[in-house]
Amino acid sequence: MKPIFEPFEAKGVRLRPLATEDLPLTLAWRNREGVRQQFIFSDVLTLESHQGWFRKYSEKPDDFVFVVQDPENGVLVGQVAIYDVNTSAGRAEIGRFVVSPEAAGQGKMRRAIEALLVFARDKLGLSKAYLEVLESNLHAARIYERLGFVETGRQDGRVAMERVLDDSL
């Protein structure tokens, strides 16, 4: 059974668990030209397939997707996720990052990723987070490096990165 978390505020953003009513908006963000190509599975998704994914996701106890809200006005500005949570190993993967077109370039997603890392450390008790980024996504890789991630390997056009979740968050 999936644990239920209350909305979590850190780094100037609020993370709220993804809900059914968020799906049309998050799908529109994800399917945008130039955005979806940054996902490993880059086909355009239908609302029906997205809803099917959400039903399966809702049953996974180690997978948490959050919408990112501006805490001042509650407007949704993006999505972040932490998954494959392994509490015994103290680590999990982060990703599924999508920003709304209106919030792009404002640094809110960088702050949302920082908030997600704080959540991983403080709420899940994790000590490391890792991710994969496409080699062609240089912009995202630079953001991850600025967030303290270091490259741990390359394979099949993907760069693996990892970060220790310490007090510097």
Contacts in CASP RR format, 6 or more apart in sequence:
PFRMAT RR
TARGET T0000
AUTHOR 0000-0000-0000
METHOD contacts of the structure
MODEL  1
MKPIFEPFEAKGVRLRPLATEDLPLTLAWRNREGVRQQFIFSDVLTLESH
QGWFRKYSEKPDDFVFVVQDPENGVLVGQVAIYDVNTSAGRAEIGRFVVS
PEAAGQGKMRRAIEALLVFARDKLGLSKAYLEVLESNLHAARIYERLGFV
ETGRQDGRVAMERVLDDSL
1 61 0 8 1.000
2 58 0 8 1.000
2 59 0 8 1.000
2 60 0 8 1.000
2 61 0 8 1.000
2 63 0 8 1.000
2 64 0 8 1.000
3 61 0 8 1.000
4 17 0 8 1.000
5 17 0 8 1.000
5 64 0 8 1.000
5 119 0 8 1.000
5 123 0 8 1.000
7 14 0 8 1.000
7 15 0 8 1.000
7 16 0 8 1.000
7 17 0 8 1.000
7 69 0 8 1.000
8 14 0 8 1.000
8 15 0 8 1.000
8 16 0 8 1.000
8 66 0 8 1.000
8 115 0 8 1.000
8 119 0 8 1.000
8 123 0 8 1.000
9 15 0 8 1.000
9 71 0 8 1.000
9 115 0 8 1.000
10 114 0 8 1.000
10 115 0 8 1.000
10 118 0 8 1.000
10 119 0 8 1.000
11 111 0 8 1.000
11 112 0 8 1.000
11 114 0 8 1.000
11 115 0 8 1.000
11 118 0 8 1.000
12 71 0 8 1.000
12 111 0 8 1.000
12 115 0 8 1.000
13 68 0 8 1.000
13 69 0 8 1.000
13 70 0 8 1.000
13 71 0 8 1.000
13 77 0 8 1.000
13 108 0 8 1.000
13 111 0 8 1.000
13 112 0 8 1.000
13 115 0 8 1.000
14 68 0 8 1.000
14 69 0 8 1.000
14 70 0 8 1.000
14 71 0 8 1.000
14 74 0 8 1.000
15 66 0 8 1.000
15 67 0 8 1.000
15 68 0 8 1.000
15 69 0 8 1.000
15 80 0 8 1.000
15 112 0 8 1.000
15 115 0 8 1.000
15 116 0 8 1.000
15 119 0 8 1.000
16 66 0 8 1.000
16 67 0 8 1.000
16 69 0 8 1.000
17 64 0 8 1.000
17 65 0 8 1.000
17 66 0 8 1.000
17 67 0 8 1.000
18 26 0 8 1.000
18 54 0 8 1.000
18 65 0 8 1.000
18 66 0 8 1.000
18 67 0 8 1.000
18 79 0 8 1.000
19 67 0 8 1.000
20 51 0 8 1.000
20 54 0 8 1.000
22 67 0 8 1.000
22 76 0 8 1.000
23 47 0 8 1.000
23 50 0 8 1.000
23 51 0 8 1.000
23 54 0 8 1.000
24 47 0 8 1.000
25 76 0 8 1.000
25 100 0 8 1.000
26 50 0 8 1.000
26 67 0 8 1.000
26 78 0 8 1.000
26 79 0 8 1.000
26 98 0 8 1.000
27 45 0 8 1.000
27 47 0 8 1.000
27 50 0 8 1.000
29 35 0 8 1.000
29 78 0 8 1.000
29 79 0 8 1.000
29 98 0 8 1.000
29 99 0 8 1.000
29 100 0 8 1.000
29 101 0 8 1.000
30 36 0 8 1.000
30 39 0 8 1.000
30 45 0 8 1.000
30 79 0 8 1.000
30 98 0 8 1.000
31 44 0 8 1.000
31 45 0 8 1.000
32 101 0 8 1.000
35 98 0 8 1.000
36 42 0 8 1.000
36 43 0 8 1.000
36 44 0 8 1.000
36 45 0 8 1.000
38 134 0 8 1.000
38 137 0 8 1.000
38 140 0 8 1.000
40 132 0 8 1.000
40 134 0 8 1.000
40 158 0 8 1.000
45 53 0 8 1.000
57 63 0 8 1.000
57 65 0 8 1.000
60 83 0 8 1.000
62 83 0 8 1.000
62 84 0 8 1.000
62 85 0 8 1.000
62 86 0 8 1.000
62 92 0 8 1.000
63 81 0 8 1.000
63 82 0 8 1.000
63 83 0 8 1.000
63 84 0 8 1.000
63 85 0 8 1.000
64 81 0 8 1.000
64 82 0 8 1.000
64 83 0 8 1.000
64 85 0 8 1.000
65 79 0 8 1.000
65 80 0 8 1.000
65 81 0 8 1.000
65 83 0 8 1.000
65 96 0 8 1.000
66 79 0 8 1.000
66 80 0 8 1.000
66 81 0 8 1.000
66 112 0 8 1.000
66 116 0 8 1.000
67 76 0 8 1.000
67 78 0 8 1.000
67 79 0 8 1.000
68 76 0 8 1.000
68 77 0 8 1.000
68 78 0 8 1.000
68 79 0 8 1.000
68 80 0 8 1.000
68 108 0 8 1.000
68 109 0 8 1.000
68 112 0 8 1.000
68 115 0 8 1.000
69 75 0 8 1.000
69 76 0 8 1.000
69 77 0 8 1.000
70 77 0 8 1.000
70 103 0 8 1.000
70 108 0 8 1.000
76 100 0 8 1.000
77 99 0 8 1.000
77 100 0 8 1.000
77 102 0 8 1.000
77 103 0 8 1.000
77 106 0 8 1.000
77 108 0 8 1.000
77 109 0 8 1.000
77 112 0 8 1.000
78 97 0 8 1.000
78 98 0 8 1.000
78 99 0 8 1.000
78 100 0 8 1.000
78 103 0 8 1.000
78 108 0 8 1.000
78 109 0 8 1.000
78 112 0 8 1.000
79 96 0 8 1.000
79 97 0 8 1.000
79 98 0 8 1.000
80 94 0 8 1.000
80 95 0 8 1.000
80 96 0 8 1.000
80 97 0 8 1.000
80 109 0 8 1.000
80 112 0 8 1.000
80 113 0 8 1.000
80 115 0 8 1.000
80 116 0 8 1.000
81 94 0 8 1.000
81 95 0 8 1.000
81 96 0 8 1.000
81 97 0 8 1.000
81 116 0 8 1.000
82 92 0 8 1.000
82 93 0 8 1.000
82 94 0 8 1.000
82 95 0 8 1.000
82 116 0 8 1.000
82 119 0 8 1.000
82 120 0 8 1.000
82 124 0 8 1.000
82 129 0 8 1.000
83 92 0 8 1.000
83 93 0 8 1.000
83 94 0 8 1.000
83 95 0 8 1.000
83 96 0 8 1.000
84 92 0 8 1.000
84 93 0 8 1.000
85 92 0 8 1.000
85 124 0 8 1.000
85 126 0 8 1.000
86 92 0 8 1.000
87 124 0 8 1.000
87 125 0 8 1.000
87 126 0 8 1.000
90 125 0 8 1.000
90 126 0 8 1.000
90 127 0 8 1.000
90 128 0 8 1.000
91 126 0 8 1.000
91 127 0 8 1.000
91 128 0 8 1.000
91 129 0 8 1.000
91 130 0 8 1.000
92 120 0 8 1.000
92 124 0 8 1.000
92 126 0 8 1.000
92 129 0 8 1.000
92 130 0 8 1.000
93 129 0 8 1.000
93 130 0 8 1.000
93 131 0 8 1.000
93 132 0 8 1.000
94 113 0 8 1.000
94 116 0 8 1.000
94 117 0 8 1.000
94 120 0 8 1.000
94 129 0 8 1.000
94 130 0 8 1.000
94 131 0 8 1.000
95 131 0 8 1.000
97 109 0 8 1.000
97 112 0 8 1.000
97 113 0 8 1.000
97 140 0 8 1.000
99 105 0 8 1.000
99 108 0 8 1.000
99 109 0 8 1.000
103 109 0 8 1.000
109 143 0 8 1.000
110 143 0 8 1.000
110 146 0 8 1.000
110 147 0 8 1.000
113 143 0 8 1.000
113 147 0 8 1.000
114 147 0 8 1.000
114 169 0 8 1.000
117 129 0 8 1.000
117 147 0 8 1.000
117 163 0 8 1.000
117 165 0 8 1.000
117 169 0 8 1.000
118 169 0 8 1.000
120 126 0 8 1.000
120 129 0 8 1.000
120 165 0 8 1.000
121 127 0 8 1.000
121 165 0 8 1.000
121 166 0 8 1.000
121 169 0 8 1.000
126 165 0 8 1.000
127 164 0 8 1.000
127 165 0 8 1.000
128 162 0 8 1.000
128 163 0 8 1.000
128 164 0 8 1.000
128 165 0 8 1.000
129 162 0 8 1.000
129 163 0 8 1.000
129 165 0 8 1.000
130 152 0 8 1.000
130 160 0 8 1.000
130 161 0 8 1.000
130 162 0 8 1.000
130 163 0 8 1.000
131 144 0 8 1.000
131 149 0 8 1.000
131 160 0 8 1.000
131 161 0 8 1.000
131 162 0 8 1.000
132 158 0 8 1.000
132 159 0 8 1.000
132 160 0 8 1.000
132 161 0 8 1.000
133 140 0 8 1.000
133 141 0 8 1.000
133 144 0 8 1.000
133 158 0 8 1.000
133 159 0 8 1.000
133 161 0 8 1.000
134 140 0 8 1.000
134 157 0 8 1.000
134 158 0 8 1.000
134 159 0 8 1.000
135 154 0 8 1.000
135 157 0 8 1.000
135 158 0 8 1.000
135 159 0 8 1.000
136 157 0 8 1.000
141 159 0 8 1.000
141 161 0 8 1.000
144 161 0 8 1.000
145 161 0 8 1.000
147 163 0 8 1.000
148 163 0 8 1.000
149 161 0 8 1.000
149 162 0 8 1.000
149 163 0 8 1.000
150 161 0 8 1.000
150 162 0 8 1.000
150 163 0 8 1.000
151 159 0 8 1.000
151 160 0 8 1.000
151 161 0 8 1.000
152 160 0 8 1.000
152 161 0 8 1.000
152 162 0 8 1.000
153 159 0 8 1.000
153 160 0 8 1.000
154 160 0 8 1.000
END
